[in-house]
Amino acid sequence: AMYAFLRQFGMAVGVGVGGSTFQNATALKLGREGLPRDIAAQGEGFVAELQRLADGSAVRAGVLDAYVFGFRAVFAVYVGMSATALLLSLLVRRFDMNKSISTEQTLQEVGVLRRRSPRAVHSRPVDEKRG
């Protein structure tokens, strides 16, 4: 259950942080290029419009540069988060998981007698003396 929770939490944080970083970095670069910043808010939707622009147009080049800047910013944020996680993991002490389990729950043998057949498979070795 903990694995599933952490996985879902990580996905939610990853999508939120990545999307926000991409949008903000792209808007910053678009503003520097003198292009409308609201293109960043419709990043995926503007791709169709981008394909209609001429290959050599300054607007197309500026938007593509802004997209590249946004993806690089997302990469930098994730590398920073990974480096932080690595440094924090060095602070975790060694924890031994090889401990005996003590519990009050036990298995009971049922008092049903079964006829032993020669083909019976035993879960424990049969004592030769007891038969």
N, C-alpha and C positions, 0 to 999 in steps of 0.2 A: 504494500500500500504506500509506503514511503517513497519507493522508486517511482511509482506512477504519479504521486503528488509532485515530486521534484521535477519530473520530466515535463508535466503540464505547466508547472510554474516557470520553468526555464523557457519553454516555448512562448508563453505569454510575455515574459520579460524581453526575450530576444526579438520578438516581432515588434513590440512596442518601442523598445530602444532603437532598433534598427530603422524602423519607419520614421520615427521622429528625427533621428540623426540625419537620415537621407533628405528628408523634406527641408529641414533647417539649413543644412549645408548647401543644398541645391539652390534654395532661395537666396542665400548669401551670395553665391557666385553669380546668379542671374542678376541680382542688384548691382554687382560690380561691373557686369557686362552691359548694363543699361537695358536689360530685357525685363519684361513684366515678371514680377516675383510670384504671381499666382499660378504660373506654369508649374512651379514646384508642388503646389497643392493638388494638381491634377497630373502628377508625374506619369502615371501609367496611361491615362487617357490622352495625353498629349503626344504619345508615340505615333498614333495614326496621322496627326497633323504634321508631325516631324517628317514622316515619310513622304508627304506631299511637297515638302519644300525642296527647292533645287539643291543639287549636291554642293555647289560652290557658294551657297548663300551664307551671309554673315550670321543671320539668325540661327540657321541650322548648326553652324559651327559653335556658336555661343551656347546654345542649348545642350549640345553634345558635351562640350567642355564642362558645363554645369553638372550634367549627369555623372560624368567621370569624377568630378570633384566630390559629389555626394557619395558615390560608391567608395571612394578612397577614405572619406571621413568615417563611413560605417566600418570599414576595415580597421581603421586606426582605433576607433572606440572599442571594437571587439578584441583587438590585440591588447589594448590597455586593460580591459576587464580580465582577459586571460592571464596577463602578467600579475595583476593584483591577486587573482585566485591562486596562482602558483606561489606567490610570496606568503599568502595566508596559509596555504597548505603546509608550509615549512614550520609553522607554529603549532601544528597539531602534534600532540605527543603520541608516542607509540602506544597502541592499545591492543592487548592480546585478546584475541577472540577464542582461544583454545581453553575454555573453562568448562568444567563439568556442570551439568544441569541437575539441580536438585528440585524435585517436584513431589507433590503428594499424589499425583495421578500415576497409577500403575495399571498394568494389565492383569486381569484375573484369569486363571485357568478355569475353564468351564468343566464341571464334573460329569461330562458325558463320556462314556467309554466307547471307543471305536474299535472295531475289529481290525487288527493289523493285517494288511495283505502284503505279499512278498514284493509287490510293486510300489509300495508306499514310499513317498519321498519324505524324508525327515528334515526338519529345519535345523536340528542340532545333531551332532554325532551320537550314534547309539552306543551306549555303554555295553561292551561285550559281556561283562559279568552279569548285568541285570537282564539282558535279552531284550 
